Amino acid sequence: MTTAEVAKTLKALGWTNGVDYDRFSRLRLNDRVVEMGWKLRNYGPTLPQLLETRSALEADWFSRAVEVIFDKKRVSSIAVEDRYNRIEARPITPHIVSSAADQAVAWAQVQDLDAHLQAYRERSLELGFDAFGIYHLAALALCGDIGRLKHYKERYAAGHLEEFGHGRHIPANRLHINTESITRAIDYAEGVIARGEVRSPAASI
């Protein structure tokens, strides 16, 4: 198969195709969206083709919270498959592509969204760089944990920046937890509580 034929097969199965750094295909499954990144590798006419896939999972409510708190439009994955799936065949066939798509759907359907949310909520604050910082704030906001968010705001304002990853040789542009993002998280949490949309309520960690 060619890359175009793989994309055509996935489209026929109901997936929407796109290109970022690599090829990806997306499929909505009720309360979640699975995005399967994939590559078709060719190593020569006498060697097998390789289809490599790895899936990520999105939830509208999580992506919306991250977008508001980060203050930038983005798609955010609440879960990512912990390994790449590789299939070798001579050649890769539509049936193999269909099986890879089925595997991605099966993985997505068994993921516990609230368990992943709690994992971001419990993540160590000092590891809150890159997207993980905003994911942590989003998880706290979605769980209505205003007390903890206000504590963060007080500690940041008091200059305890080392608690937020500063001074650990991490470039400033990778540290997204600051007064502005914490304030937006508090505002979002207040809205979540007011609308009765608190997810996975648990004792403040």
Beta strands, then each sheet from edge to edge (+ up, - down):
strand 1: 16-19
strand 2: 23-29
strand 3: 32-41
strand 4: 49-58
strand 5: 79-80
strand 6: 85-89
sheet 1: 1+ 2- 3+ 4- 5+
sheet 2: 1+ 2- 3+ 4- 6+
end
